[in-house]
Every structure is written in C-alpha cells, then in structure tokens.
Amino acid sequence: GTYGHEAKNHKNSLGIYELSWHQAMQRLPRNRCLATGYSCRSQVKRVEGTGVRHPVQALLEIIK
C-alpha cells in the first residue's frame, strides 16, 4: 500500500521496517532478497539505498 510513502507516516514506516525487513536485508546477500509488492521494493530502496528484485525477475535470470 501507500502507507509507507505518505510523509505523515514516515517515522512509523521506518519503525515497521526496522522490525521486519531491516534484519533480513543486513543478513542476506542482496541478490537473495526478493519482494513481490511494489511498495515493499520501493520501501527497501528508499531505506537501504538499493532495491530488491521481484521473484519473476530472479526466475528470468535463472532461465536465461
């Protein structure tokens, strides 16, 4: 959704990110982190500075 993109929710959005995505993003190689949702991929890119791929992009890379 758009919750994390709204300025009024920025602080809460970062807190939620810290509780869920942040640990995985620090622990795993970036090429192993995948997200189906556009908002999730956008949030990762906004916080971490680099994005993650959609699972279909990862599959396409494997079959090429």
SERO-104906 format. One record per residue (C-alpha): x, y, z. Coordinates in steps of 0.2 Angstrom, whole numbers, plus 2048, in hexadecimal, padded with zeros to 3 digits. Layout:
# residues N
XYZ
...
***
This chain:
# residues 64
800800800
804812801
806814814
819814814
819821806
80F82E80F
81983B818
80E83B827
812828829
825829826
82B827838
81F81883B
82381182A
83681182F
832808840
8287FB837
8367F882B
8427F6839
8377E9841
8367DE831
8407E2821
8507EA829
8577DA831
8557CF821
85C7DD816
86C7DD821
86D7CA823
86A7C5811
8747C9801
8697D57F7
8677CA7E8
85E7BD7F4
8517CA7FA
8417CA7F0
8317D37F2
8217D17E8
8197E27ED
81E7F37E5
81C7FC7F5
8277EF7FE
8357F17F0
8338047F1
834805804
8447FA803
84C8057F6
847815800
84F80F810
85D80480B
86280E7FB
8617FF7F0
8527F57EB
84D7E37EA
8477D97DC
8357D27D8
8367BF7D9
8317BE7C6
8417C87C2
84B7BC7CC
8437AD7C3
8467B57B2
8597B77B7
85A7A57BB
85279F7AA
85B7AA79F
***
